[in-house]
């Protein structure tokens, strides 16, 4: 008998039996894998309560008074890339609030009403992307980690790079691919490779009402397919109450490739999860920046 492999969503669902049990499971998955998924958050009050258990909320220009942002087609995005998340078009893989000096560490997105068609979430693990580029294009990967080779935002944005090295053998990712991103001539020739690599590793998630995900914004990229209908999601941004190390552990090239545990979205399957780098101690994080004219994202 053939055993069906777990999907990305199924493999990272946290228990919903008790608040303490769920919070503990959430933090463990965020620390080791950078993602957790869940079901049953079918009201705004439940979403807010869950968000407040996991993080200190960081307000956004478009957030409501409770700190959550309502993500739906507001018919305001045409010709205004900074409002793309509030339209119904495709969103390319990106880091939330990438133009801030320090983006919020966590992003929570919960579906309250799915689209009539489309509106799927596409998630890419930065660790898997880094491993793939290290294997296939190490020179290009080095350029992607050069400081100042990317600029995100308008005139008040932030100079950066796609991959950032951290102490303790860790790496984080920061990316946007819309009209508010600029790249140096040194990096530009390698962008097609980056985009095709992201697409090869994307994991498709179709969220039903009450389903959602919470990601480490320094490790996972998120995207969205275009949609039709009154799709409604709630988003929360913030920093974890319990500090977690930035990004992901960098594999040792001398030890060979490290399995990321996820098969590409096109294959429709998932490999068994193995993470030999799950023993890194949490590191203290500095307070998050607050309000900023950052373009609206979300997925």
MARNUGU-967243 format. One record per residue (C-alpha): residue number from 0; residue in one letter; x, y, z. Coordinates in nm, 2 decimals, decimal comma. Layout:
N
<atom seq="NUM" type="a" u="X" v="Y" w="Z"/>
...
***
This chain:
299
<atom seq="0" type="x" u="0,00" v="0,00" w="0,00"/>
<atom seq="1" type="x" u="0,13" v="0,34" w="-0,09"/>
<atom seq="2" type="x" u="0,16" v="0,59" w="0,19"/>
<atom seq="3" type="x" u="0,06" v="0,95" w="0,11"/>
<atom seq="4" type="x" u="0,33" v="1,20" w="0,19"/>
<atom seq="5" type="x" u="0,24" v="1,50" w="0,41"/>
<atom seq="6" type="x" u="0,19" v="1,84" w="0,26"/>
<atom seq="7" type="x" u="0,38" v="2,14" w="0,39"/>
<atom seq="8" type="x" u="0,07" v="2,25" w="0,58"/>
<atom seq="9" type="x" u="0,01" v="1,91" w="0,73"/>
<atom seq="10" type="x" u="0,37" v="1,86" w="0,84"/>
<atom seq="11" type="x" u="0,38" v="2,18" w="1,04"/>
<atom seq="12" type="x" u="0,03" v="2,19" w="1,20"/>
<atom seq="13" type="x" u="0,05" v="2,28" w="1,58"/>
<atom seq="14" type="x" u="-0,19" v="2,13" w="1,84"/>
<atom seq="15" type="x" u="-0,49" v="2,33" w="1,93"/>
<atom seq="16" type="x" u="-0,58" v="2,15" w="2,26"/>
<atom seq="17" type="x" u="-0,44" v="2,41" w="2,50"/>
<atom seq="18" type="x" u="-0,30" v="2,76" w="2,48"/>
<atom seq="19" type="x" u="0,02" v="2,66" w="2,65"/>
<atom seq="20" type="x" u="0,07" v="2,34" w="2,44"/>
<atom seq="21" type="x" u="0,02" v="2,53" w="2,12"/>
<atom seq="22" type="x" u="0,25" v="2,82" w="2,21"/>
<atom seq="23" type="x" u="0,53" v="2,57" w="2,31"/>
<atom seq="24" type="x" u="0,49" v="2,38" w="1,98"/>
<atom seq="25" type="x" u="0,47" v="2,71" w="1,78"/>
<atom seq="26" type="x" u="0,80" v="2,83" w="1,92"/>
<atom seq="27" type="x" u="0,98" v="2,50" w="1,87"/>
<atom seq="28" type="x" u="0,87" v="2,48" w="1,50"/>
<atom seq="29" type="x" u="0,97" v="2,85" w="1,45"/>
<atom seq="30" type="x" u="1,31" v="2,79" w="1,61"/>
<atom seq="31" type="x" u="1,39" v="2,47" w="1,41"/>
<atom seq="32" type="x" u="1,20" v="2,51" w="1,08"/>
<atom seq="33" type="x" u="1,09" v="2,87" w="1,07"/>
<atom seq="34" type="x" u="0,72" v="2,79" w="1,00"/>
<atom seq="35" type="x" u="0,41" v="2,66" w="1,17"/>
<atom seq="36" type="x" u="0,06" v="2,61" w="1,04"/>
<atom seq="37" type="x" u="-0,28" v="2,59" w="1,22"/>
<atom seq="38" type="x" u="-0,65" v="2,55" w="1,18"/>
<atom seq="39" type="x" u="-0,96" v="2,68" w="1,37"/>
<atom seq="40" type="x" u="-0,88" v="3,05" w="1,38"/>
<atom seq="41" type="x" u="-1,21" v="3,14" w="1,21"/>
<atom seq="42" type="x" u="-1,28" v="3,47" w="1,39"/>
<atom seq="43" type="x" u="-1,09" v="3,79" w="1,42"/>
<atom seq="44" type="x" u="-1,09" v="3,75" w="1,80"/>
<atom seq="45" type="x" u="-0,92" v="3,41" w="1,77"/>
<atom seq="46" type="x" u="-0,66" v="3,54" w="1,53"/>
<atom seq="47" type="x" u="-0,58" v="3,83" w="1,75"/>
<atom seq="48" type="x" u="-0,55" v="3,61" w="2,06"/>
<atom seq="49" type="x" u="-0,32" v="3,37" w="1,89"/>
<atom seq="50" type="x" u="-0,10" v="3,65" w="1,75"/>
<atom seq="51" type="x" u="-0,07" v="3,81" w="2,09"/>
<atom seq="52" type="x" u="0,04" v="3,47" w="2,24"/>
<atom seq="53" type="x" u="0,32" v="3,44" w="1,98"/>
<atom seq="54" type="x" u="0,45" v="3,79" w="1,94"/>
<atom seq="55" type="x" u="0,46" v="4,15" w="2,03"/>
<atom seq="56" type="x" u="0,26" v="4,31" w="1,75"/>
<atom seq="57" type="x" u="0,43" v="4,57" w="1,53"/>
<atom seq="58" type="x" u="0,18" v="4,83" w="1,38"/>
<atom seq="59" type="x" u="0,17" v="4,89" w="1,01"/>
<atom seq="60" type="x" u="0,03" v="5,19" w="0,82"/>
<atom seq="61" type="x" u="-0,26" v="4,98" w="0,70"/>
<atom seq="62" type="x" u="-0,33" v="4,79" w="1,02"/>
<atom seq="63" type="x" u="-0,65" v="4,83" w="1,21"/>
<atom seq="64" type="x" u="-0,68" v="4,96" w="1,56"/>
<atom seq="65" type="x" u="-0,63" v="4,61" w="1,71"/>
<atom seq="66" type="x" u="-0,30" v="4,57" w="1,52"/>
<atom seq="67" type="x" u="-0,42" v="4,32" w="1,26"/>
<atom seq="68" type="x" u="-0,43" v="4,42" w="0,89"/>
<atom seq="69" type="x" u="-0,73" v="4,32" w="0,68"/>
<atom seq="70" type="x" u="-0,60" v="4,18" w="0,35"/>
<atom seq="71" type="x" u="-0,86" v="4,19" w="0,07"/>
<atom seq="72" type="x" u="-0,91" v="4,34" w="-0,27"/>
<atom seq="73" type="x" u="-0,98" v="4,71" w="-0,20"/>
<atom seq="74" type="x" u="-0,95" v="4,81" w="-0,56"/>
<atom seq="75" type="x" u="-0,67" v="5,05" w="-0,49"/>
<atom seq="76" type="x" u="-0,36" v="4,88" w="-0,62"/>
<atom seq="77" type="x" u="-0,38" v="4,97" w="-0,99"/>
<atom seq="78" type="x" u="-0,06" v="5,16" w="-1,08"/>
<atom seq="79" type="x" u="0,05" v="5,17" w="-0,72"/>
<atom seq="80" type="x" u="0,29" v="4,89" w="-0,63"/>
<atom seq="81" type="x" u="0,31" v="4,99" w="-0,27"/>
<atom seq="82" type="x" u="-0,06" v="4,88" w="-0,24"/>
<atom seq="83" type="x" u="-0,02" v="4,55" w="-0,43"/>
<atom seq="84" type="x" u="-0,11" v="4,34" w="-0,13"/>
<atom seq="85" type="x" u="-0,45" v="4,51" w="-0,12"/>
<atom seq="86" type="x" u="-0,54" v="4,41" w="-0,47"/>
<atom seq="87" type="x" u="-0,62" v="4,08" w="-0,63"/>
<atom seq="88" type="x" u="-0,31" v="4,04" w="-0,85"/>
<atom seq="89" type="x" u="-0,01" v="3,81" w="-0,82"/>
<atom seq="90" type="x" u="0,25" v="3,89" w="-0,55"/>
<atom seq="91" type="x" u="0,61" v="3,77" w="-0,62"/>
<atom seq="92" type="x" u="0,81" v="3,61" w="-0,34"/>
<atom seq="93" type="x" u="0,92" v="3,86" w="-0,09"/>
<atom seq="94" type="x" u="1,01" v="3,95" w="0,27"/>
<atom seq="95" type="x" u="0,75" v="4,14" w="0,46"/>
<atom seq="96" type="x" u="0,85" v="4,51" w="0,52"/>
<atom seq="97" type="x" u="1,18" v="4,46" w="0,35"/>
<atom seq="98" type="x" u="1,26" v="4,83" w="0,33"/>
<atom seq="99" type="x" u="1,28" v="4,87" w="0,71"/>
<atom seq="100" type="x" u="1,63" v="4,87" w="0,87"/>
<atom seq="101" type="x" u="1,49" v="4,58" w="1,08"/>
<atom seq="102" type="x" u="1,18" v="4,40" w="0,94"/>
<atom seq="103" type="x" u="0,95" v="4,23" w="1,19"/>
<atom seq="104" type="x" u="1,07" v="3,87" w="1,26"/>
<atom seq="105" type="x" u="0,73" v="3,71" w="1,24"/>
<atom seq="106" type="x" u="0,44" v="3,73" w="0,99"/>
<atom seq="107" type="x" u="0,11" v="3,56" w="1,06"/>
<atom seq="108" type="x" u="-0,15" v="3,52" w="0,78"/>
<atom seq="109" type="x" u="-0,50" v="3,36" w="0,85"/>
<atom seq="110" type="x" u="-0,77" v="3,31" w="0,59"/>
<atom seq="111" type="x" u="-1,12" v="3,41" w="0,69"/>
<atom seq="112" type="x" u="-1,28" v="3,36" w="0,35"/>
<atom seq="113" type="x" u="-1,11" v="3,19" w="0,06"/>
<atom seq="114" type="x" u="-1,12" v="3,33" w="-0,30"/>
<atom seq="115" type="x" u="-1,36" v="3,20" w="-0,55"/>
<atom seq="116" type="x" u="-1,06" v="3,09" w="-0,75"/>
<atom seq="117" type="x" u="-0,68" v="3,14" w="-0,71"/>
<atom seq="118" type="x" u="-0,53" v="3,32" w="-0,41"/>
<atom seq="119" type="x" u="-0,30" v="3,03" w="-0,32"/>
<atom seq="120" type="x" u="0,00" v="3,10" w="-0,09"/>
<atom seq="121" type="x" u="0,35" v="3,02" w="-0,23"/>
<atom seq="122" type="x" u="0,62" v="2,97" w="0,03"/>
<atom seq="123" type="x" u="0,99" v="2,93" w="-0,02"/>
<atom seq="124" type="x" u="1,23" v="2,83" w="0,25"/>
<atom seq="125" type="x" u="1,54" v="3,06" w="0,24"/>
<atom seq="126" type="x" u="1,75" v="2,77" w="0,36"/>
<atom seq="127" type="x" u="1,65" v="2,55" w="0,07"/>
<atom seq="128" type="x" u="1,72" v="2,83" w="-0,17"/>
<atom seq="129" type="x" u="2,06" v="2,90" w="-0,02"/>
<atom seq="130" type="x" u="2,15" v="2,53" w="-0,04"/>
<atom seq="131" type="x" u="2,04" v="2,51" w="-0,40"/>
<atom seq="132" type="x" u="2,24" v="2,82" w="-0,51"/>
<atom seq="133" type="x" u="2,54" v="2,70" w="-0,31"/>
<atom seq="134" type="x" u="2,53" v="2,37" w="-0,51"/>
<atom seq="135" type="x" u="2,46" v="2,52" w="-0,86"/>
<atom seq="136" type="x" u="2,59" v="2,88" w="-0,86"/>
<atom seq="137" type="x" u="2,82" v="2,95" w="-0,57"/>
<atom seq="138" type="x" u="2,97" v="3,26" w="-0,74"/>
<atom seq="139" type="x" u="2,63" v="3,41" w="-0,79"/>
<atom seq="140" type="x" u="2,54" v="3,33" w="-0,42"/>
<atom seq="141" type="x" u="2,85" v="3,52" w="-0,31"/>
<atom seq="142" type="x" u="2,74" v="3,83" w="-0,50"/>
<atom seq="143" type="x" u="2,39" v="3,80" w="-0,35"/>
<atom seq="144" type="x" u="2,55" v="3,83" w="-0,01"/>
<atom seq="145" type="x" u="2,76" v="4,14" w="-0,09"/>
<atom seq="146" type="x" u="2,64" v="4,44" w="0,13"/>
<atom seq="147" type="x" u="2,47" v="4,72" w="-0,06"/>
<atom seq="148" type="x" u="2,39" v="4,53" w="-0,37"/>
<atom seq="149" type="x" u="2,01" v="4,58" w="-0,32"/>
<atom seq="150" type="x" u="1,79" v="4,87" w="-0,22"/>
<atom seq="151" type="x" u="1,43" v="4,82" w="-0,11"/>
<atom seq="152" type="x" u="1,17" v="5,09" w="-0,09"/>
<atom seq="153" type="x" u="1,13" v="5,44" w="-0,22"/>
<atom seq="154" type="x" u="1,37" v="5,73" w="-0,13"/>
<atom seq="155" type="x" u="1,33" v="5,65" w="0,24"/>
<atom seq="156" type="x" u="1,40" v="5,28" w="0,19"/>
<atom seq="157" type="x" u="1,69" v="5,06" w="0,30"/>
<atom seq="158" type="x" u="2,02" v="4,95" w="0,13"/>
<atom seq="159" type="x" u="2,07" v="4,58" w="0,18"/>
<atom seq="160" type="x" u="2,15" v="4,25" w="0,02"/>
<atom seq="161" type="x" u="1,96" v="3,93" w="-0,05"/>
<atom seq="162" type="x" u="2,15" v="3,71" w="0,19"/>
<atom seq="163" type="x" u="2,30" v="3,84" w="0,52"/>
<atom seq="164" type="x" u="2,56" v="3,66" w="0,72"/>
<atom seq="165" type="x" u="2,52" v="3,64" w="1,10"/>
<atom seq="166" type="x" u="2,73" v="3,52" w="1,39"/>
<atom seq="167" type="x" u="2,70" v="3,16" w="1,48"/>
<atom seq="168" type="x" u="2,71" v="3,03" w="1,12"/>
<atom seq="169" type="x" u="2,36" v="3,16" w="1,03"/>
<atom seq="170" type="x" u="2,22" v="3,34" w="0,73"/>
<atom seq="171" type="x" u="1,90" v="3,54" w="0,67"/>
<atom seq="172" type="x" u="1,72" v="3,64" w="0,35"/>
<atom seq="173" type="x" u="1,56" v="3,97" w="0,25"/>
<atom seq="174" type="x" u="1,40" v="4,02" w="-0,09"/>
<atom seq="175" type="x" u="1,14" v="4,21" w="-0,28"/>
<atom seq="176" type="x" u="1,08" v="4,19" w="-0,66"/>
<atom seq="177" type="x" u="0,85" v="4,47" w="-0,74"/>
<atom seq="178" type="x" u="0,90" v="4,82" w="-0,87"/>
<atom seq="179" type="x" u="1,03" v="4,93" w="-0,53"/>
<atom seq="180" type="x" u="1,34" v="4,71" w="-0,55"/>
<atom seq="181" type="x" u="1,67" v="4,81" w="-0,72"/>
<atom seq="182" type="x" u="1,98" v="4,60" w="-0,76"/>
<atom seq="183" type="x" u="2,34" v="4,68" w="-0,85"/>
<atom seq="184" type="x" u="2,47" v="4,60" w="-1,20"/>
<atom seq="185" type="x" u="2,69" v="4,34" w="-1,03"/>
<atom seq="186" type="x" u="2,39" v="4,15" w="-0,91"/>
<atom seq="187" type="x" u="2,14" v="4,21" w="-1,19"/>
<atom seq="188" type="x" u="2,27" v="3,94" w="-1,43"/>
<atom seq="189" type="x" u="2,20" v="3,68" w="-1,16"/>
<atom seq="190" type="x" u="1,83" v="3,77" w="-1,09"/>
<atom seq="191" type="x" u="1,68" v="3,54" w="-1,35"/>
<atom seq="192" type="x" u="1,87" v="3,25" w="-1,18"/>
<atom seq="193" type="x" u="1,74" v="3,36" w="-0,84"/>
<atom seq="194" type="x" u="1,38" v="3,38" w="-0,96"/>
<atom seq="195" type="x" u="1,38" v="3,04" w="-1,13"/>
<atom seq="196" type="x" u="1,54" v="2,88" w="-0,82"/>
<atom seq="197" type="x" u="1,27" v="3,04" w="-0,60"/>
<atom seq="198" type="x" u="0,99" v="2,90" w="-0,83"/>
<atom seq="199" type="x" u="1,15" v="2,56" w="-0,83"/>
<atom seq="200" type="x" u="1,13" v="2,54" w="-0,45"/>
<atom seq="201" type="x" u="0,80" v="2,71" w="-0,39"/>
<atom seq="202" type="x" u="0,55" v="2,52" w="-0,18"/>
<atom seq="203" type="x" u="0,18" v="2,58" w="-0,27"/>
<atom seq="204" type="x" u="-0,07" v="2,61" w="0,01"/>
<atom seq="205" type="x" u="-0,44" v="2,65" w="-0,04"/>
<atom seq="206" type="x" u="-0,59" v="2,80" w="0,28"/>
<atom seq="207" type="x" u="-0,95" v="2,73" w="0,39"/>
<atom seq="208" type="x" u="-1,14" v="2,94" w="0,63"/>
<atom seq="209" type="x" u="-0,97" v="2,95" w="0,97"/>
<atom seq="210" type="x" u="-0,64" v="2,81" w="0,83"/>
<atom seq="211" type="x" u="-0,32" v="3,00" w="0,83"/>
<atom seq="212" type="x" u="0,06" v="3,01" w="0,88"/>
<atom seq="213" type="x" u="0,32" v="3,18" w="1,09"/>
<atom seq="214" type="x" u="0,67" v="3,23" w="0,94"/>
<atom seq="215" type="x" u="1,00" v="3,36" w="1,04"/>
<atom seq="216" type="x" u="1,03" v="3,66" w="0,81"/>
<atom seq="217" type="x" u="1,41" v="3,63" w="0,81"/>
<atom seq="218" type="x" u="1,39" v="3,27" w="0,67"/>
<atom seq="219" type="x" u="1,08" v="3,22" w="0,45"/>
<atom seq="220" type="x" u="0,97" v="3,42" w="0,15"/>
<atom seq="221" type="x" u="0,60" v="3,43" w="0,08"/>
<atom seq="222" type="x" u="0,40" v="3,50" w="-0,24"/>
<atom seq="223" type="x" u="0,05" v="3,48" w="-0,37"/>
<atom seq="224" type="x" u="-0,13" v="3,39" w="-0,69"/>
<atom seq="225" type="x" u="-0,38" v="3,62" w="-0,84"/>
<atom seq="226" type="x" u="-0,74" v="3,56" w="-0,75"/>
<atom seq="227" type="x" u="-1,11" v="3,63" w="-0,81"/>
<atom seq="228" type="x" u="-1,38" v="3,68" w="-0,55"/>
<atom seq="229" type="x" u="-1,39" v="3,83" w="-0,20"/>
<atom seq="230" type="x" u="-1,08" v="3,67" w="-0,05"/>
<atom seq="231" type="x" u="-1,04" v="3,79" w="0,31"/>
<atom seq="232" type="x" u="-0,73" v="3,73" w="0,52"/>
<atom seq="233" type="x" u="-0,60" v="3,88" w="0,85"/>
<atom seq="234" type="x" u="-0,23" v="3,95" w="0,89"/>
<atom seq="235" type="x" u="-0,02" v="4,02" w="1,20"/>
<atom seq="236" type="x" u="0,34" v="4,14" w="1,21"/>
<atom seq="237" type="x" u="0,57" v="4,13" w="1,52"/>
<atom seq="238" type="x" u="0,86" v="4,00" w="1,71"/>
<atom seq="239" type="x" u="0,85" v="3,68" w="1,91"/>
<atom seq="240" type="x" u="0,81" v="3,69" w="2,29"/>
<atom seq="241" type="x" u="1,08" v="3,42" w="2,31"/>
<atom seq="242" type="x" u="1,39" v="3,52" w="2,10"/>
<atom seq="243" type="x" u="1,48" v="3,28" w="1,82"/>
<atom seq="244" type="x" u="1,80" v="3,28" w="1,62"/>
<atom seq="245" type="x" u="1,80" v="3,47" w="1,29"/>
<atom seq="246" type="x" u="1,74" v="3,30" w="0,96"/>
<atom seq="247" type="x" u="1,87" v="2,96" w="0,91"/>
<atom seq="248" type="x" u="2,20" v="2,76" w="0,97"/>
<atom seq="249" type="x" u="2,44" v="2,76" w="0,68"/>
<atom seq="250" type="x" u="2,54" v="2,41" w="0,57"/>
<atom seq="251" type="x" u="2,91" v="2,33" w="0,57"/>
<atom seq="252" type="x" u="3,02" v="2,29" w="0,20"/>
<atom seq="253" type="x" u="3,28" v="2,03" w="0,31"/>
<atom seq="254" type="x" u="3,00" v="1,82" w="0,46"/>
<atom seq="255" type="x" u="2,79" v="1,81" w="0,14"/>
<atom seq="256" type="x" u="2,44" v="1,94" w="0,08"/>
<atom seq="257" type="x" u="2,19" v="1,94" w="0,37"/>
<atom seq="258" type="x" u="1,84" v="1,82" w="0,30"/>
<atom seq="259" type="x" u="1,59" v="2,09" w="0,34"/>
<atom seq="260" type="x" u="1,31" v="1,84" w="0,39"/>
<atom seq="261" type="x" u="1,07" v="1,98" w="0,13"/>
<atom seq="262" type="x" u="1,02" v="1,87" w="-0,22"/>
<atom seq="263" type="x" u="0,94" v="2,13" w="-0,49"/>
<atom seq="264" type="x" u="0,58" v="2,23" w="-0,53"/>
<atom seq="265" type="x" u="0,56" v="2,08" w="-0,87"/>
<atom seq="266" type="x" u="0,62" v="1,73" w="-0,74"/>
<atom seq="267" type="x" u="0,32" v="1,74" w="-0,51"/>
<atom seq="268" type="x" u="0,51" v="1,55" w="-0,24"/>
<atom seq="269" type="x" u="0,72" v="1,61" w="0,07"/>
<atom seq="270" type="x" u="1,04" v="1,43" w="0,18"/>
<atom seq="271" type="x" u="1,09" v="1,33" w="0,54"/>
<atom seq="272" type="x" u="1,20" v="1,63" w="0,75"/>
<atom seq="273" type="x" u="1,56" v="1,62" w="0,87"/>
<atom seq="274" type="x" u="1,72" v="1,92" w="1,05"/>
<atom seq="275" type="x" u="2,06" v="1,85" w="1,20"/>
<atom seq="276" type="x" u="2,10" v="2,21" w="1,29"/>
<atom seq="277" type="x" u="1,81" v="2,24" w="1,54"/>
<atom seq="278" type="x" u="2,03" v="2,29" w="1,86"/>
<atom seq="279" type="x" u="2,12" v="2,66" w="1,81"/>
<atom seq="280" type="x" u="2,05" v="2,86" w="2,13"/>
<atom seq="281" type="x" u="1,82" v="3,16" w="2,09"/>
<atom seq="282" type="x" u="1,98" v="3,50" w="2,06"/>
<atom seq="283" type="x" u="1,85" v="3,83" w="2,20"/>
<atom seq="284" type="x" u="1,68" v="4,05" w="1,95"/>
<atom seq="285" type="x" u="1,66" v="4,43" w="1,95"/>
<atom seq="286" type="x" u="1,32" v="4,61" w="1,95"/>
<atom seq="287" type="x" u="1,14" v="4,63" w="1,62"/>
<atom seq="288" type="x" u="1,09" v="4,95" w="1,43"/>
<atom seq="289" type="x" u="0,73" v="5,08" w="1,44"/>
<atom seq="290" type="x" u="0,54" v="5,28" w="1,18"/>
<atom seq="291" type="x" u="0,70" v="5,34" w="0,85"/>
<atom seq="292" type="x" u="0,58" v="5,43" w="0,49"/>
<atom seq="293" type="x" u="0,65" v="5,07" w="0,39"/>
<atom seq="294" type="x" u="0,44" v="4,94" w="0,10"/>
<atom seq="295" type="x" u="0,16" v="4,70" w="0,18"/>
<atom seq="296" type="x" u="0,24" v="4,33" w="0,12"/>
<atom seq="297" type="x" u="0,08" v="4,03" w="0,27"/>
<atom seq="298" type="x" u="-0,02" v="3,71" w="0,08"/>
***
